[in-house]
Amino acid sequence: MDSIFGTIDDLFLFCKVVQLGSQQAAAKALGLPVSTVSRRVSLMEEKLGVRLLEKKGRELVPTETGQHYYQLLENQFTALESHCHQLSENIEAVAGNIRLSLPYRFYNFYVRELITDFLLEFPQTSIEINLCAEDALPETDRDLVLTFDITRAEEMVARPLFFAEHGVFVAKSYWDKNAVTQLDQLDRIRLEDQKSITYTDQTQTLKQIHIHPRLQVNDIGQVLHATIKGLGAATLPYHLITPEMDVIEIFADYQFPPRQSYLVYKQRKFQPKALTILIERLIEAMP
């Protein structure tokens, strides 16, 4: 099918380059010459009149515009591939074992009921869940991992789930004692991977500060607990904050980049029906 982009194949090629991190990896996965991949992606950029990919060190990453295109297209192509594979097979029972690696609070907030309902609906399936504090990577082709970091997920499928919007929160008791005028004057509580904070202030100036924490812990639940107790300030996703928590948002006119979450799993030619159904239901359940 032709379009203003070129062909559907060109869109698919672009998604594979983003997914695998290089034109070489995409060419290898699809059995095409690297020159063909490069030429077709360049032609699509020319027709759109925008840059979709750019070099960052040795990596080929999407531009901001390219990331928007990728997010729009990737779920559609992955779902289409799965449906096509299923059409080419005989009717398959929804059965088998699936392993999940999910953050504690994500499981409790969003998917606990979904998982139990899935198992009740499909009695020939079983699910092993590892509730974790750290990002993990799939160990087998039956693993599904929720993560915010896909830098190590080469040659894996990474399907976008949701953007986590953030703000800076403190306990009311802390703010009453420590009202400050600068973000870097706060006692900080941070996740292990938050070495610095990038934000846009009220004058729309992009700034970055390094964090020197009083407490560093690799579980967002413990960061939230320490914040409620009044130990200091933390950058927290809005979806974790509930009205009954004795916390307030400060510097609300500052804007912090949202974090993209992904559902990551290994590529395989024929994906079991049970895994396909669970993936689609997890994506549909996202906020």
Secondary structure as the mmCIF struct_conf table of DSSP 4:
data_model
#
loop_
_struct_conf.conf_type_id
_struct_conf.id
_struct_conf.beg_label_comp_id
_struct_conf.beg_label_asym_id
_struct_conf.beg_label_seq_id
_struct_conf.end_label_comp_id
_struct_conf.end_label_asym_id
_struct_conf.end_label_seq_id
STRN STRN1 ASP A 2 SER A 3
TURN_TY1_P TURN_TY1_P1 ILE A 4 PHE A 5
STRN STRN2 GLY A 6 THR A 7
HELX_RH_AL_P HELX_RH_AL_P1 ILE A 8 LEU A 20
BEND BEND1 GLY A 21 SER A 22
HELX_RH_AL_P HELX_RH_AL_P2 GLN A 23 LEU A 30
TURN_TY1_P TURN_TY1_P2 GLY A 31 GLY A 31
HELX_RH_AL_P HELX_RH_AL_P3 VAL A 34 LEU A 48
TURN_TY1_P TURN_TY1_P3 GLY A 49 GLY A 49
BEND BEND2 VAL A 50 VAL A 50
STRN STRN3 LEU A 53 LYS A 56
TURN_TY1_P TURN_TY1_P4 GLY A 57 ARG A 58
STRN STRN4 GLU A 59 PRO A 62
HELX_RH_AL_P HELX_RH_AL_P4 GLU A 64 LEU A 87
TURN_TY1_P TURN_TY1_P5 SER A 88 SER A 88
BEND BEND3 GLU A 89 GLU A 89
HELX_LH_PP_P HELX_LH_PP_P1 ASN A 90 ILE A 91
BEND BEND4 VAL A 94 VAL A 94
STRN STRN5 GLY A 96 PRO A 103
HELX_RH_AL_P HELX_RH_AL_P5 TYR A 104 PHE A 106
HELX_RH_PI_P HELX_RH_PI_P1 TYR A 107 VAL A 111
HELX_RH_AL_P HELX_RH_AL_P6 ARG A 112 GLU A 121
TURN_TY1_P TURN_TY1_P6 PRO A 123 GLN A 124
STRN STRN6 THR A 125 CYS A 132
BEND BEND5 ALA A 133 GLU A 134
BEND BEND6 GLU A 139 THR A 140
TURN_TY1_P TURN_TY1_P7 ASP A 141 ARG A 142
STRN STRN7 ASP A 143 THR A 147
BEND BEND7 PHE A 148 PHE A 148
TURN_TY1_P TURN_TY1_P8 THR A 151 ARG A 152
TURN_TY1_P TURN_TY1_P9 GLU A 154 GLU A 155
STRN STRN8 MET A 156 ALA A 164
STRN STRN9 HIS A 166 ALA A 171
HELX_RH_AL_P HELX_RH_AL_P7 LYS A 172 LYS A 177
BEND BEND8 THR A 181 GLN A 182
HELX_RH_3T_P HELX_RH_3T_P1 LEU A 183 GLN A 185
BEND BEND9 LEU A 186 LEU A 186
STRN STRN10 ARG A 188 LEU A 191
TURN_TY1_P TURN_TY1_P10 GLU A 192 ASP A 193
STRN STRN11 SER A 196 THR A 200
TURN_TY1_P TURN_TY1_P11 GLN A 202 THR A 203
STRN STRN12 LEU A 206 HIS A 210
STRN STRN13 PRO A 213 VAL A 217
BEND BEND10 ASN A 218 ASN A 218
HELX_RH_AL_P HELX_RH_AL_P8 ILE A 220 ILE A 228
TURN_TY1_P TURN_TY1_P12 LYS A 229 GLY A 230
BEND BEND11 LEU A 231 LEU A 231
STRN STRN14 ALA A 233 ALA A 233
STRN STRN15 ALA A 234 PRO A 237
HELX_RH_3T_P HELX_RH_3T_P2 TYR A 238 LEU A 240
TURN_TY1_P TURN_TY1_P13 PRO A 243 GLU A 244
BEND BEND12 MET A 245 MET A 245
STRN STRN16 VAL A 247 ILE A 250
BEND BEND13 PHE A 251 PHE A 251
TURN_TY1_P TURN_TY1_P14 ALA A 252 ASP A 253
STRN STRN17 GLN A 255 GLN A 255
STRN STRN18 ARG A 259 LYS A 266
BEND BEND14 LYS A 269 PHE A 270
HELX_RH_AL_P HELX_RH_AL_P9 LYS A 273 GLU A 284
TURN_TY1_P TURN_TY1_P15 ALA A 285 ALA A 285
#
